[in-house]
Amino acid sequence: MVICGISFLSSKLDFLSELGVKDSKKLSPKKRTKLAILLKENCLSYKITIVPVDEIDGRISKKITLNRLEELKMAEIINELKPEEIYLDAADVNEKRFGMSIKKLLSFNPKFIISEHKADEKYPIVSAASIVAKYERDSIIADLKQTYGDFGSGYTSDRKTIDFMRNWIIKNKSIPPFVRRSWETTKVLAEELIYNKKLTDYL
């Protein structure tokens, strides 16, 4: 999991619109790369946090939900950057609750916190953070492919990713080392291919 926070001076926010910053998912990898470099060069500050699979899986024994883990990691980033105004892409179904949870974790008092769903589609500053995070994720994926071969995007919706995992589990009788064991897709494939339990097709 890759999370990014980025800060710009209010006087330079127009720069984001001029660049054509928008939801990272709507940009080509080439465009994301170009924008990520420009954003990092022109921002006031930024911080990227990479949460490894063992930490994500380990949260279960600590009884920490994935949403809570995201809150904790976001708060760490915000506490380091200390922006006066905070815009969040809410990871909770209740966007206001998510903002309040983040606020309780802060070591300072910002002017305000805006926490909304799909904030990366509404606010260029959130789009900027999303672009830098996605660029970082793309780089990690590219490095993993050098070692393990082409496994697609890594998303459940990608047939190539599912086929890669299925073939890996059949061949090795184990989960790929870079894949979350707590991921529902991993659980389903493990039950079917390792423990030989017949399950309804989930795709």
Helices and strands as residue ranges (DSSP letters): E 2-7, G 10-12, H 13-19, G 24-26, H 29-42, E 45-50, H 53-58, H 66-81, E 85-89, H 95-104, E 112-116, H 119-122, H 124-148, H 159-172, H 184-193
